[in-house]
Amino acid sequence: MKNALSGIILLLYLIPLVSFSQDDDAVSPTGKIAAFPSKFLSRIDNRTSDLDKQLTDQTEKYLARMRKQEERFKKKLSRIDTTAANNFFTGDIRQQYAAKLQQLRSDTGVAARRRVPSGDYLPNVDSLQTSLSFLKKYPGLLDASKVQAADVQSSLDKLQGMQAKFQDADQLSQFLQQRKQQIQTCLSHYTQVPAGITNTFNGYKQQLFYYSQQVQLYKDMLNDPDKMMKTALQYLNKVPAFTSFMSKNSMLASLFNLPGGPPATGAGAVGQGMPSRDQVLAAFQGQSGVSGPNVQSLVQGNVSSAADQAGQLQDKITSMGNPAGGDVDMPDFTPNMQKTRSFFKRFEWGTNLQTVQSTNFFPATSDLGLSLGYKLDDHNRVGIGASYKIGWGQDISHIHVTGQGASIRSFADFLIKKNIYASGGFEYNYQQPVTSLTHFAPLRDWQPSALFGVSRIVPMKTKLVKSMKVQFLWDALSYQQIPKAPAFKFRVGYGF
């Protein structure tokens, strides 16, 4: 397994990366880095502090839930086998979980440098930590009026503390995984298990899965540099001394034991302080004694072998399974990943457009709507919205832009199959000309609409627009409206 993982990491290593070019303007005539972002350290401090609090709070919540489920499990097991319950659940369950939580709370990362690195490798975090270590070693490169040496040390301590807490969270996940396996082994001794015990155990597994996903989400947030952090790393990468420092002191360099010296410059250099392809090949040449074109053949052969081993490993994991029918590392239920997001992160903004042809009573109109949806889970959502009606006149020869009313909306979308949804909603429509906000009548003069229909929501692979929504709706109350509005509505919208 170690060889397979090493091969995968090596494969990622050999992907050509675009580097930042050397720039003589990076360092000022006084020997200081010019235009270095003064808020670089505060941004790191804010992010690590926020993630520290969120990780601790969420760990406390999940542990409280899992502790209660384990206590409930012990109580129910005692009803059918008291001896087994007492033998399996030794010690105070509450105290065991409290000790794990206290370890995460109290870890400040002081001993982080003495630890053997474990858990996921986070490349951007590695770059940030090495950058802070570089600034700590060479404080004269920065303007002391903007960045103090003590501030660099403080930011480095907080970042190392955050990494230490992630290691604690990983160890906690391993502890909970062991508890899950032990409970599963205990249940395997019985041919028939009451539904109440099985449901409690399933709840325990679900909470464990969501906690692991929550920790991974926080890791991704720490590993995702914002624009300011990227800018700071760009300035540092223009300093030759930094690239040399990174090649010797980064976590990745220590893992591969690459030869010292600055990385190659130009198109073959790695932009984020990572060792270059040439350095990796040189390391293999030095360790294997193979030179020339044979080095690349050797590397390619090792990568192919590692990929085969990884595939075989995955097949073994899939084939193992568990009594509930799920894989060892995969949930045996349909997860709702929205549970790992905060309340406000589950909201999404959207817009929609609806155009209606002119009638005897209304000109051609377009409804420009704005919506705010709340994700119940990964697929279903409810929300509210509003729209404003713009009139265009009776036909193309008589264009006249006017305000023709507004609407207040509510909606719900529930997945039927793939990207097809059953949609519905209730609306109040004001269908009279509007020249100012004072023209809106009381709500009793607004006409209701009850909408039923289908929607197709297609994901969009852009940073701004997340999805496109096409709806065909029937207004069941349109026949009671005076004047009567069209019964069928066609809308197109976008989610952000």
N, C-alpha and C positions, 0 to 999 in steps of 0.2 A: 504493500500500500504506500509505503514511503517513497519507493521508486516511482510509482505512478504519479504521486503528487509532485514529486520533483520534476518529472517529465512534463507535466502540465504547466508548472511554473516556468520551466525552461522554454516551453513553446510560446508562452506569453512574452518571455524575455526577447525572443528572436524576432518578434514583430517589429518592423522598422517604425520608429517614432520620429516625429518632426521636432527638431530642436530649435531653440532660440539662437539667433546668430550673435556673435560677439559684437559688442558695440563700444567704441571708444568713449562714447558719451556717458557710459554707465557710472563712471567714477569722475568726480569733479577734480579740478586742479588741486584742491586741498586734501585729496585722498579719501573723500567721503562719498558714499553712494548718493547720487543726485536724485531728487524727487522721490525718495522712498516714502511709501504711505505712512503717515504718522499714526494712523488709527489701526495699523496692522495688529499690534499687540492687544489693543482693547477689543478688537473683533474676535480674536482667539479666546480672550478671557470671557467674553459674553457667551460665546458658543459653548465653551466647556462648562461654564457655570450653569447654563440652562439645561444642557444635557445631563449634567450631574444630578440636578434636582429632579428632572423627569425620570431618569433611570432609577433613582432611589425611591421616588414616590410610586412608580409603577411596580417595582419589585415588591414593595411593601403590600400593595393591593393584591398582586397575584399570589404572593406567599400566604396572605391571610385567607384567600379563597381556597387554595390548595390545602392549607392546614385544616380548615373546616371540613373539606371533603374527605380528607384522610381520617379525621376524628369521626365523621359520620360513617365512613366505611368500617372503621374498627367497631363502632357500636352495632352496626347491622350484622357484621360477621360474628360478633359475640353471641348473637341470638341463635345462630345455627351451630357454632363451634367455639365455645369459650376458650378452650385450651389453645387452639390454633391462633386465635386473636391475641391472647396474652403472650404467646411465644413469638409471634411475628412482630407485633408492635411493642418492642421493648423500649423503656425509657419514656420520658415526657415528650410527646409530639410537639407541643407548643414551645417547649424550651429548645428543641432541635431547630425548628424553623426560626426562632428568634435569634439563635446564635449565628445562623447563616446571614440573616439580614444585618446584624450588628457588624459582621465582618465587612460587608460591602459599605456600610455607612462610615466606618472608622478608617478605611483604607485611604490614605492620603497620597500614596504613590512614592513615599520617601525611599522605599527600597526597590523602586521600579527598575533602576539600572542594574541591580544585582540579580534580578530575576532572569530566567531563561524565557525569551519571547515565546508566547503561545497564542493560540486563537487565530483568527483571520488576519492576514496581512493586509494592511490598509496603506496603499502607496502614497496617497496625499498626506495622510497623517505622518508617515515616515518622512516625507519631504519637509513638512512643517517642523517636526521635532528636530531634524538635522539642521534646518535653517536657524532655529532658535539657538541650538548649540553652537553654530558658527558665529552668530551675532554675539553670543556670550563670550566666545574666545577672542573675537576681534571687535570689541566695543567701539574702537576708534573709527570704524567705517561709517557710523551713523552720527547724525547731528545730535549731540547731547541735549540740546534744548528741546528736542522733540521726543527722543527715545532714550530713556535712562537704562543703565545697565541692570539696576535692580528690577525694573519692569520686565526686562528680558528674562531674568531668572524666575520671576513670579509666573510669567506666562508658560515657561518651560515646565515649572513644577505643576501647574494646573493641567497641562496637556498630559504629562506623565501620570498624574493622578487619575485622569479620565481613562487612560489606557489601562491602568491598574484595576479600575472598577469594572471595565469591560472583561478583564481576565477573571475577576471575582464573579461576574454574572455568568461567564462561561462555565466556571467551576460549579456554580449553583445549578445551572442547567444540567450538568453531568450528574450532580447529586439527585436531582429530581428524576432524571432518566433512570437512575439506579433504583430509586423508590418505585417507579412505575414498573420496572422489570420484576422487582421483588413481589409487588402486589399481583402481577400477572402470573408469576410462578405459583404464588399461594392459591390463586383461583383455579389453576390448572389441576389441582388435586381433587376437585369436585366435579362430578359428572353433571350436576344440575345446580345452577347458581340462581338465586332469586333475582327477579328483574330489578329490584331496588338496589342491590349491590352492584349489578352490572351498570346501571345508569349512573351511580355515583362514581364508579371507576372511569366510565366514559367521560364524565364531566372533568375528572382529574386530568385525563389525557388531553382534553381540549384546552384546558387552562395552561398546561405545560407547552403545548404547541404555540398558543398565542403569546406566551411570555418569550419564547425563543424568537418568534418573529418580531416582537417588540424590541428586543435587544438588537437584532440585526438592523432594524429601522434606524435606531439611534447610531449604530456604527456607520451606516450609510450617510447619515446627516453629518457626522463628524468628518467623514472622508470626502465630503462634497464641498470643495472650496468655492467661496463666492468670488466676485470679480476683484475685490480688493486683495484677497489672498493670492489670487493668480497674478495680479500685477506685482505684488511684492516678490513672489518667486521669480518672475521674469527679470526684475532688476537684479536679484541675487545671482541668477544664472548667467548674467553678463559679466560677472566678476570671475576671472580664471581661478582665483584662490578658492572660491566657493565650490566650483565644479570638482576641483581636486579634493576638497574637504568632504564633499558628498560621496565621492567614489570610495573613500576610505572609511567613513563613519556612519553611513546609512545602514539601516537594518538589513536591507536587501544585499548590500555589498558584503556584510558580515556573514550572511547565509551562504553566499557563493564563494567567499574567500577570494575575491578578485584581486589581481595584482595592483599594487599602488600606483599612484600617478594620476594625473588629470585625464578625464575621458576624451575621446577623439572629438575634434571640432568639425563643424560643417554639417553636411546632410546626414552623416552617419552618427552624429552625436545624439544623445538622448536629452530632451529638453528639460525634464523635471529633475535633473541631477541623478538620473538612473544610469547605470553602467551601459556602455554602448555594445552593439553586436560584436564589434572587433575585440572588445575586452573579453566578452564571454568566450569567443573562439580562442583567444590567446590563453585564457584560463584552461580550457580543455586541452590545448596543445601542450601547456606546461605540465598538466597532470597526467596526460595519457602518453606523451612522447611522440604523438603523431603530428606531422607537419604537412603543409601544402594543402592541396585540394581534398586530401583524405580527411581533414578535420571536419569539413562540412558534411561529408558522407557519414562520418561517425556520429555527428550530432543528429542528422536526419534519421539515422537508424535508431538511435536512442529514443528520439521523440516518438517514432512510429511504434517502438516496443512499449513505451510508456502509455501511449494511447490505447494499445491492445490490452494492456494490463488494467487500465482504468475501465474499459468496457467490460472485461471479465469480472472486475470487482463489482460494477453496477449490477450485472446479471446475478451475482451471488446474493447481493443485498436484496434484490427484488424477489428472488426465489425463497428467501428465508421466511418473510411474512410473519404474521402473528395470528392467534386464535380468532381475532375479530375480523380477519380478512385483509388487514392493511399491511403495508410494508413497514420495515423497521424505521426508516427515516421519513416516511410519508404519512400524513394523517389518514385515518380510516373513516373520515367524515368530510363533508363539504365545508371547508373553512370560510369564514367571513372575515376577510382581511381588513375591513373597516373597523373592527374591534381594536386593532392596534393603532388607530389614528385618534387624535384628540377630537373633542366635540366640534370645534370650529373647522378642523381639517376635513370634515365630512360634508361640508357645504360646497356647492358649486354654482357658479353664475352661468346664465345662459341668455340667449336672445332668440327671438323667432319673428318670422314675417308671414303675414297672411294677407292676400289680396283678393278682393271681391269685385266682381263686375258691377256696373251701374244698373239700377232698377228704376221703376217709376217713382220710388220714394227716395232712393239714395244715389249719390254719385259713385263712381268707382273709388274705392277706398283701399288703403293699405294699413294694416295694424302692425305697428312696430312695438314689440313686446320685450320686456326684461323679466327674467325669472331667477328665483333663488331656490335651489333644490337641496334636499338633505338625503344622503345615501343611507338607507336602512341596512343595506349590505352591499356586496360588490355589484349587484345587478339592479336592485329595486330602489326606487326613490319616490319621495313626495316633496311637494314644495308649493310656493306661492308666487304670484307675479302680477304684473300690470302691463297695460298697453295703451297706446294713444292712436286714435284713428286719424289718418290724413286723407282728405278728399282730393281727388284729381280732376273732377269735372265729369260731364256726361260722356264725352268721347274725345278722340284725339284732336278733333277740330275745336273743342271747347275746353281747353285745359285751364283749370282754376284751382289753385291750392288753398284748401280750407281745413279748419279743424272740425272733425265730424264726431267727436265723442271720445270715450275712453272705456276701459274695462278693468275690473279687479278679478284676479284669477286664483284658483287653486288647482293642483294637478297631482296625478299619481301614475307611475309607470311600473308595471310588473312584468318580469321576463316570462315569455311563453316558450320560445325556442331560439337558440343562438342570439341573433340581434333583433328579433321580433318581440314587441312588447304589447300587452294589453294596456290601453291608456284611458283615463277618465279624468273628469274634473268638474268643478262647479264654478260658474262665473256670474258676475253682475256687469251688465253693459249699459252704458249711457250713450244713446244713439241720437243725439241732437247736435246741431252745429254749436261749436264752442269758439268764442273769441277771446276769452280770458278765464282764469281759474274761478272767478266769481260766478261764472255761468253754470257751473256744475250744480245740479239740483240735489236735494236730499236723497239718501239711499233708497227711499220708497219709490222714487221715480226711475230707478235703474231696473232694467229687465233681466231676469235670471236666465241662465243657460245651463243645461245638464248635458255634458259631453261624454260620448262613449266612442271608442274606436281602436285603431291599431297604430303603432309607431314602429319605425325602424331606426335604431340608433347605431351608427357606424363609427368606430373609433378612428380618430385622426392622429397621424404621427407628426404633429407639429408642437412646438413649445407653447404657442398661444392657444390654438384651438384644439381641444381634446376630443370632441365628438361632433358629428352632424346628425340631426334628428329630423326625420320626415314623418308627418302625421296626417292621417285621414280620419276625421271625426264627424260624428252625427250629433246634432243638437236636438235632444228629445223635447225641449220646451220651446223650440222655435215656432211651432204652430200656434202657440198661445200669445206670441209677441205682437204688439201693435205699434208701428207697422211690422209686418212679418219679415224676419231676417232669413237669409239662406240657411237651409237645414244642414247642409254638408259643408265642412270647412277643411281646407288643405293648408297645412302650415309647414314651414321649413325653419329650422333653428340650429344654433351652434352652442356647444358647451365649452366653458373655459375653466 
